[in-house]
Amino acid sequence: MTKILKNIRGDRTIWAIIALLAIFSFLPVYSASTNLVYVVENGTTLGHLLKHTMLLVLGFVIIYATHKIPYRYFSGLSVLLIPVVIVLLVYTLMQGKMISGVNASRWIHIPFMGIGFQTSTLAGVVIMMYVARYLARNRDKIIRFKESIVQLWLPVGLVLILILPANFSTTAIIFTSVLMLTFLGGYPLKYLGSILGIGVLIFALFLLTAKAFPDTFKNSRINTWVNRVENFTEADSEANYQADKAKIAIASGEIQGKGPGKSVQKNFLPQSSSDFIYAIIVEEFGLIGAMFLMILYLGLLFRIVIVANKTETIFGTLLVMGVGIPIIFQALINMAVAVGLFPVTGQPLPLISAGGTSIWMTCFAIGIVLSVSANREIEIKKNKKIDEDNPLSVLHEAIG
């Protein structure tokens, strides 16, 4: 363990924040898992806690392994992974799997592990790597719209179209993140307006087609999206069951909360350990716990921006922003859903929510950020060693 800690590189504050998030997650996950045990009759509380522990341990292994890879390799890796992601998304979309009567076409089953893998989470990270690569390689060139359609937007659009039928919220997050990154990367603003318009048009056509010909998209969750939006706008709708229970949990938490494990609404919220875990956290830890968690995520955002700002290469800067900011974006959306600001989206709270391999993809993204940060540390050490080995540089420093 001591040897591993000595080999850890990158931003120490980011390491500390993700460690705090992981440690903090055990309490609400263990508490909320009682709902799965006694209501859903699925496993034991200890079993769910061990599963969450396994996911986090493997997640930290992913972070450690990823941050050891020089970040420049992720440029070529993104090109290699795009076809893999497309194949996985096609397979995921075509399988049409049902779990307990619920459309589960967003996941593929991992044999021997008893967990599902949501391929769209991998696709999101790979797409951001690919966009960062394109923008960095064309930073000093005049970007022509027709050329960028083939080189940039065709792969991005294909991936988003494959995610859209089963997971609209993830599609929206990735599309928004791509627009943000291309804006930061200097992509012409006049072209971004066209891309936004094309995106909205494609979504509208898909929506109309799916409603007019329901059998065309058998695995789509379009009815779920429509119902969620309609239920969000109808305050008295009985379908707002989860959102209403989440509001009750938050209201009853008050300032200090009821204490760890003393949540009442966890017994009524079907997704208490995943999509609505923030409501359980507020109920048990109160406003203090809610603010503590928000401060951790905002602190992570602050450090991501610092790492991006200190990176000396365009690709490194865009890569950090591309894979790092969506994590915070997802966290804020999860919190907004819990407090009733957004319709239900199904987005987990990064590094906190139980289940799902989204933990692994979040860790992969964090590992990339730390890889960029670690590379800067290596360069600083090399430059310092060169200066120490050069007597003239030491004399110049003493004089200056």
PEKARA-V468315 format. One record per backbone hydrogen bond with DSSP energy under -1.0 kcal/mol. NH is the residue of the N-H (numbers start at 1). CO is the residue of the C=O. E is the energy in kcal/mol with one decimal. If there is no record, write none. Layout:
{{NH:CO:E} {NH:CO:E}}
This chain:
{{5:1:-2.5} {6:2:-1.9} {7:3:-1.3} {15:11:-1.7} {16:12:-2.3} {17:13:-2.5} {18:14:-2.4} {19:15:-1.8} {20:16:-2.3} {21:17:-2.5} {22:18:-2.2} {23:19:-2.6} {24:20:-2.7} {25:21:-1.6} {29:25:-2.1} {30:26:-2.4} {31:27:-2.2} {32:28:-3.0} {33:29:-1.6} {34:31:-1.2} {35:32:-1.6} {37:33:-1.5} {38:34:-2.8} {39:35:-1.7} {40:35:-1.7} {42:36:-2.9} {48:44:-2.3} {49:45:-2.0} {50:46:-2.5} {51:47:-2.2} {52:48:-2.2} {53:49:-2.4} {54:50:-2.5} {55:51:-2.2} {56:52:-2.2} {57:53:-2.8} {58:54:-2.6} {59:55:-1.8} {60:56:-2.5} {61:57:-1.8} {62:58:-2.1} {63:59:-2.3} {64:60:-2.6} {65:61:-2.7} {66:62:-2.7} {67:63:-2.5} {69:66:-1.5} {73:70:-2.1} {74:71:-1.4} {75:72:-1.0} {77:73:-2.1} {78:74:-1.7} {80:76:-1.6} {81:77:-2.2} {82:78:-1.3} {85:81:-2.9} {86:82:-2.3} {87:83:-2.2} {88:84:-2.4} {89:85:-2.6} {90:86:-2.3} {91:87:-2.4} {92:88:-2.6} {93:89:-2.5} {94:90:-2.1} {95:91:-1.3} {99:102:-2.5} {102:99:-1.8} {104:97:-2.7} {107:104:-1.7} {108:117:-1.9} {110:115:-2.5} {113:110:-1.4} {117:108:-3.5} {121:118:-1.7} {123:119:-2.3} {124:120:-2.0} {125:121:-1.3} {126:122:-2.4} {127:123:-2.6} {128:124:-1.7} {129:125:-2.0} {130:126:-2.4} {131:127:-2.7} {132:128:-2.1} {133:129:-1.9} {134:130:-2.3} {135:131:-2.5} {136:132:-2.1} {137:133:-2.3} {138:134:-1.4} {141:138:-1.2} {148:144:-2.4} {149:145:-1.7} {150:146:-1.1} {151:147:-2.4} {152:148:-2.5} {153:148:-2.1} {154:149:-1.9} {156:152:-1.6} {157:153:-3.1} {158:154:-2.3} {159:155:-2.0} {160:156:-2.4} {161:157:-2.5} {162:158:-1.7} {163:159:-1.5} {164:160:-2.4} {167:163:-1.9} {171:167:-1.7} {172:168:-2.7} {173:169:-2.2} {174:170:-2.7} {175:171:-2.6} {176:172:-2.4} {177:173:-2.4} {178:174:-2.6} {179:175:-2.3} {180:176:-2.3} {181:177:-2.5} {182:178:-2.8} {183:179:-1.9} {184:180:-2.3} {185:181:-2.2} {186:183:-1.2} {187:182:-2.8} {192:188:-1.5} {193:189:-1.7} {195:191:-2.3} {196:192:-2.6} {197:193:-2.1} {198:194:-2.6} {199:195:-2.5} {200:196:-2.3} {201:197:-2.2} {202:198:-2.6} {203:199:-2.2} {204:200:-2.3} {205:201:-2.4} {206:202:-2.4} {207:203:-2.6} {208:204:-2.5} {209:205:-2.5} {210:206:-2.8} {211:207:-1.9} {212:208:-2.3} {213:209:-2.9} {216:213:-1.9} {220:217:-1.2} {221:165:-2.5} {225:221:-1.9} {226:222:-2.5} {227:223:-2.5} {228:224:-2.2} {229:225:-2.3} {230:226:-2.6} {231:227:-2.9} {232:228:-1.9} {233:229:-1.5} {237:234:-1.5} {240:237:-1.4} {244:240:-2.9} {245:241:-2.4} {246:242:-2.3} {247:243:-1.9} {248:244:-2.1} {249:245:-2.3} {250:246:-2.2} {251:247:-2.7} {252:248:-2.3} {257:253:-1.8} {258:283:-2.4} {259:284:-2.4} {262:259:-1.9} {267:264:-1.6} {268:265:-1.8} {269:265:-1.8} {272:269:-1.4} {274:271:-1.1} {276:271:-2.6} {277:274:-1.2} {280:276:-1.2} {281:277:-2.2} {282:278:-2.3} {283:279:-2.1} {284:280:-2.2} {285:281:-3.0} {286:282:-1.9} {287:254:-1.7} {288:255:-2.1} {289:285:-1.9} {290:286:-2.1} {291:287:-2.6} {292:288:-2.3} {293:289:-2.2} {294:290:-2.1} {295:291:-2.7} {296:292:-1.7} {297:293:-1.9} {298:294:-2.6} {299:295:-2.6} {300:296:-2.2} {301:297:-2.2} {302:298:-2.4} {303:299:-2.2} {304:300:-2.2} {305:301:-2.3} {306:302:-1.8} {307:303:-2.7} {308:304:-2.4} {309:305:-2.3} {310:306:-2.0} {311:307:-1.1} {317:313:-2.0} {318:314:-2.6} {319:315:-2.6} {320:316:-2.2} {321:317:-2.1} {322:318:-2.7} {323:319:-2.3} {324:320:-1.9} {325:321:-1.5} {329:325:-2.5} {330:326:-2.6} {331:327:-1.9} {332:328:-2.6} {333:329:-2.0} {334:330:-2.3} {335:331:-2.2} {336:332:-2.5} {337:333:-2.3} {338:334:-1.9} {339:335:-1.8} {341:336:-3.0} {342:336:-1.0} {352:349:-2.2} {353:349:-2.5} {354:273:-3.1} {361:357:-1.6} {362:358:-2.3} {363:359:-2.3} {364:360:-2.2} {365:361:-2.1} {366:362:-2.3} {367:363:-2.6} {368:364:-1.7} {369:365:-1.9} {370:366:-2.5} {371:367:-1.8} {372:368:-1.9} {373:369:-2.1} {374:370:-2.9} {375:371:-2.0} {376:372:-1.4} {377:373:-1.6} {378:374:-2.2} {379:375:-2.2} {380:376:-2.4} {381:377:-2.3} {382:378:-2.3} {383:379:-2.5} {384:380:-2.3} {385:381:-2.3} {386:382:-2.3} {387:383:-2.1} {388:384:-2.3} {389:385:-2.0} {394:390:-1.4} {395:391:-2.3} {396:392:-2.6} {397:393:-2.2} {398:394:-2.1} {399:395:-2.4} {400:396:-2.9}}
